[in-house]
């Protein structure tokens, strides 16, 4: 059979036009491909193939699929970070549009650059759920001794705040005393709920209140807790 006859006998390949599906069906496919049951690591290294979330390749097909799928990836997963430094680098590398899609975050409250990392977290305008892992709590001196908690109080607008505790070598230091009790952990969680679930301040409003000397009551409660 000559090539012309062979080509005429072969029916053309049919391509499935994904973008012609109704938006509801596309969203179901995005959810199946991108939403994880466990916290999803979106670190600054996520561009490496081994660090990409499951189904990440779907977002690389075209611009429209990227924009549609990104809202599912960031908006329906709990975004997890290895440490506060990782959170700082990762959120800084994301654009404002991507940060505003994030609604749930899990992070480990350890690391040196805690101030910068939590400031970027406060820039996630639609953050609603916060899950924090701590490795130590002071038995004396109040929650102000927890490294990073003062910066954490800048995060507002949450509807859910949970604290989990992991025993670490830090607890073996004499200055920290015995491991915290369940009641102390619960009190720390309740304190964060009262502060972080307050309405989010308009941009620039926090600096104005600080200049007027407001918020001292919260600082006193922090020191006495």
C-alpha positions in Angstrom: 0.0 0.0 0.0 1.4 3.3 -1.0 1.7 6.1 1.6 -1.1 8.2 0.1 -3.5 5.4 0.3 -2.4 4.5 3.8 -2.9 8.0 5.1 -6.3 8.2 3.5 -7.4 5.0 5.2 -6.2 6.1 8.6 -8.8 8.3 10.4 -7.4 11.5 12.0 -6.7 11.4 15.7 -9.3 12.9 17.9 -8.1 15.2 20.6 -9.9 15.7 23.9 -10.5 19.5 24.4 -10.2 19.8 28.2 -10.9 23.6 28.2 -14.3 23.0 26.5 -15.5 21.1 29.6 -17.8 23.1 31.9 -15.9 24.9 34.7 -17.6 22.6 37.3 -16.1 19.5 35.7 -12.7 21.1 35.3 -12.7 22.0 39.0 -13.5 18.4 39.9 -10.5 17.2 37.9 -8.3 19.9 39.5 -9.4 18.7 43.0 -8.7 15.1 42.1 -5.2 15.9 40.8 -4.1 18.6 43.2 -5.8 18.3 46.6 -4.0 16.1 49.2 -5.4 14.6 52.4 -2.2 15.5 54.2 -0.5 19.0 54.4 1.1 19.8 51.1 4.7 21.1 51.1 5.0 24.1 48.9 8.6 25.1 49.8 10.9 27.4 47.9 12.3 24.2 46.3 8.9 23.1 44.8 10.3 23.8 41.3 12.4 20.7 41.7 10.6 17.6 40.3 11.0 15.7 43.6 9.4 18.5 45.6 6.4 19.2 43.4 3.0 18.4 44.7 1.1 15.5 43.1 -0.5 16.5 39.9 1.7 19.7 39.6 2.5 18.9 35.9 -1.1 19.6 35.0 -0.5 23.3 35.8 2.2 23.4 33.2 -0.1 22.7 30.2 -1.1 26.3 29.5 -1.7 29.7 31.2 -5.5 29.2 31.7 -5.1 25.8 33.3 -2.3 27.2 35.5 -4.5 30.0 36.8 -7.5 27.8 37.3 -5.6 25.0 39.0 -3.5 27.3 41.2 -6.6 28.5 43.1 -7.4 24.8 43.9 -3.8 24.0 44.8 -3.3 26.9 47.2 -6.9 27.3 48.3 -8.0 23.8 49.1 -4.8 22.3 50.6 -3.1 22.9 53.9 0.2 24.5 52.9 3.0 23.1 55.0 6.5 24.5 55.6 9.5 22.8 57.1 10.5 25.7 59.3 9.9 29.5 59.6 12.9 30.1 57.4 11.4 27.9 54.7 8.1 29.7 55.1 9.9 33.1 54.7 11.7 32.1 51.5 8.7 30.3 50.0 6.1 33.0 50.6 8.6 35.6 49.5 9.2 33.8 46.2 5.4 33.6 45.6 3.5 36.5 44.1 0.9 38.5 45.9 -1.8 36.7 43.8 -0.6 33.3 45.0 -0.2 34.3 48.6 -3.8 35.6 48.7 -5.1 32.2 47.5 -3.7 30.5 50.6 -6.4 29.7 53.3 -4.7 27.1 55.5 -1.1 26.8 56.7 0.8 24.4 58.9 4.3 25.3 60.0 7.0 24.4 62.6 7.7 27.3 64.9 11.4 27.0 64.9 14.3 28.6 63.2 16.2 31.9 63.5 14.5 34.2 61.0 11.1 33.9 62.6 10.2 37.6 62.4 10.5 37.7 58.6 8.7 34.4 58.0 5.7 35.4 60.1 5.5 38.8 58.5 5.1 37.1 55.1 2.5 34.9 56.7 0.6 38.0 57.8 0.5 39.1 54.2 -1.7 36.1 53.2 -4.9 38.1 53.1 -7.3 35.1 53.0 -5.6 33.0 55.6 -8.3 31.3 57.8 -6.7 28.2 59.3 -3.4 28.1 61.1 -1.8 24.9 62.5 1.4 25.5 64.5 3.8 22.9 65.9 5.9 24.0 68.9 8.9 22.2 70.4 9.0 23.9 73.8 6.9 26.1 76.1 8.3 28.0 79.1 7.0 26.8 82.5 7.7 30.3 83.9 7.7 33.9 82.5 4.7 33.7 80.2 4.2 33.1 76.6 6.4 36.0 75.7 9.3 33.7 76.1 8.1 31.6 73.1 10.4 32.7 70.3 8.4 34.3 67.5 5.1 34.7 69.3 5.1 38.5 69.3 5.4 38.5 65.5 2.8 35.8 65.3 0.2 38.1 67.0 0.3 40.3 63.8 -1.6 37.5 62.0 -5.3 38.3 62.1 -8.5 37.1 60.5 -8.2 33.3 61.3 -11.2 31.2 62.1 -9.3 28.2 63.3 -6.0 27.9 65.3 -4.5 24.7 66.6 -1.3 24.0 68.4 0.5 20.7 68.5 3.5 19.9 70.7 6.6 17.8 69.9 9.2 17.0 72.5 12.6 18.1 71.4 16.1 18.4 72.8 15.3 22.0 73.8 13.3 20.7 76.7 16.4 19.2 78.2 17.8 22.7 78.9 17.6 23.5 82.6 16.1 27.0 82.0 13.0 25.5 80.4 12.3 23.1 83.3 9.8 20.3 82.9 7.9 19.6 79.7 4.6 21.6 79.5 1.5 20.0 80.7 -1.6 19.5 78.5 -3.2 22.4 80.3 -0.3 24.7 79.4 -0.5 23.7 75.8 -4.3 24.3 75.8 -3.8 27.7 77.4 -1.3 28.7 74.8 -3.7 27.6 72.0 -6.6 29.5 73.6 -4.4 32.6 73.9 -3.5 32.4 70.2 -7.2 31.9 69.2 -8.2 35.0 71.1 -5.6 37.1 69.3 -5.4 35.6 65.8 -9.1 35.3 65.4 -9.6 39.0 65.7 -10.7 40.8 62.6 -7.9 41.6 60.1 -6.7 45.2 60.2 -6.8 47.3 57.1 -3.3 47.8 55.5 -1.4 50.4 57.5 -3.9 50.4 60.4 -1.6 48.3 62.6 1.2 50.9 62.3 -1.2 53.7 63.2 -2.4 52.0 66.3 1.2 51.2 67.4 2.1 54.8 67.0 -0.8 55.8 69.3 0.3 53.3 71.9 -2.7 51.0 71.6 -2.4 47.2 72.0 -0.6 47.5 75.4 -3.3 45.4 77.0 -2.5 42.5 74.7 1.2 42.8 75.5 0.5 42.7 79.2 -1.6 39.7 78.8 1.1 38.1 76.7 3.7 38.6 79.5 1.4 37.4 82.3 0.1 34.3 80.5 
